[in-house]
Structure formats: C-alpha cells, structure tokens
Amino acid sequence: MSFRNVVLCVMGLLGISATAQINILNAKTPDEIGVKTEAQIAYDNDTPLPYGYVDERDVLWSKTTWEIIDLDERVNFPLYYPIDTNNIGADRRSLYDVLVKNIKNGKIDQVYADSYFTEKRTLKDIEASLMYSDTTDLGIEQYNAEGVVDPEYIRKFTLDAGDVEEWRIRGYWYLDKRQGELRYRLLGLCPVANEARSKAYPDDGVDAKVELFWVWFPATREVLNQSMAFNRKNTSQPISFDHLLNSRRFSAVIYREDNVQGDRGVADYISDNALMQLLESDRIKEQIRNIEIDLWNY
C-alpha cells in the first residue's frame, strides 16, 4: 500500500474543512455554508494572468525538459487529492478529474498522443485508454448460444483519479536577455497510470504504466484557473491549478532533455541505477540554474 493511500482519510477530512470555509462567517443556516454569495462569485470572476509576449530575439538561451511529478511525494498531494469522484458536492477536484471532465464537455480540445503535440486525440481515442470492457464466462456462453450478450454480463473498468501514479510535464526554460532573468514556461501535461485492463485482472501483477494523453497547457489555463487546489498553509485561501503549476509549487525529477541524440532520456544512457539517474537529473537542474548565475559573472 502506497503512502498516499494511508493518509487518504486525513486528506479527506482536510478537504471537507477547506470546502466548508466558504461563507462560514456569514451563513445564517448550516445550508449556506460552502455556498458562495453573488458578491463572491462576481469577485472570483477572474482570468489567468496572461503570458507576456516574448520576441525570439530576446531569447538568449533555451532548453526543453521533460519531468516526472511523483504523486507519492507529500508536496505533490494537492495534484492528487481528492480522489473521491462520487462526492459530487465537493468544490475541490483532483487535477486528473478537472482535465478529463473538461475534455469530455469540450472545453479542452488540445489533446495529443505524445509530448511533441504532433498527433491530436479525439474524445473517442482517449476513452479507449481510460476504460476497459470485459465479457464474463456466462456472457461468452450466452453469445455462443444466442449471438447477443446482456449488459449484466459485461464488466466495465474505468480509470479514475486514484489510479494516477504520476504526472509528466514538458517545459521550456529560457533566458530573457531583455529582463535579464531565467524563466520557465510549462507546455504540456500528461497523467500516467496502469492500463485500465489491470483493474480487471489485478492478480496478474502486470505493471504497465502508460501515458494516457498529453494536453497543451496554454489551452487549459482558463479551466485550471477556475479549479482550486488545497493550500496546506492557509485553508481559507485555496490556489488554482493554473497558479500552482505556473509557479512550480511541486517536486519533479527531470527524465529527459533536448539533446543531439534525439532527446534521449536519462534512463537510456544510465540504466538499472535509480540513484545515478537521480543524480543526473540534479546535474541537469544545476546546469540550468547556473545559466542565470553565469549571466551576471564578469
């Protein structure tokens, strides 16, 4: 059992507490707790802070990196919890729920098969990755005898927020010579989980983590700005997923960078040694940080 499952109940209580903070001081009856007033709704009607225009001539140096956000790490819990997708009344949702819900309702349409954003995915394409259907033995017997299968003999397994083990992100580090500083721009997000088939056959022990889909992050900012994540330091001031991700309030490990070998990953040239892979990730991070320091050295 992973560490995040152990603390599930604790985080659930914290989530209820955070949701109940809304209007708690002005509520005349318990039913009004957690319900925003018209004034609060009007005040909260904000938009994501727009990115400033960056001229190509102002980019003195750049590097593209791919990173893994491990959801077993405590600092990354706001991206994972809450995982109770049946709690319809909850104001907070996990990042996975937010993305999938808005892909299904059409608010997010920039969905791709890989991190290079060359092959678009439709809702039908990703639903094939998120759900697995299996016919029971009785259903097979019925099909052989009658040519049809009753719905009761078909098992359906759907991936949910609790099945997501990590997030993979692609970002762009660049040195803005006009501002004289190192900046970061997040480009893509990808949830990673075991295939839905593993829920149908858990005893097989197959660990087949796959990238479910990639979304173009700039196209999701409006949606993520309206979705709140838990703020452990101050429950009365939740932060949006857009703010959380843009400000890099998470822990991540670099597993690939753009390079002459076709953007090969760290595991491709350091195999079967997790410690050395982690040290290589830290070396790449340090190299990026030193770029800005070296800018001001004479």
Helices and strands as residue ranges (DSSP letters): H 3-6, H 8-20, G 30-32, H 38-43, G 56-58, E 59-70, G 74-76, H 77-80, H 95-104, E 111-112, H 123-130, E 131-135, H 137-146, G 151-153, E 154-158, G 161-163, E 164-176, E 181-194, H 197-200, G 202-204, E 209-211, E 214-216, G 217-220, H 221-225, E 228-229, E 239-240, H 241-246, E 253-257, H 266-269, H 274-295
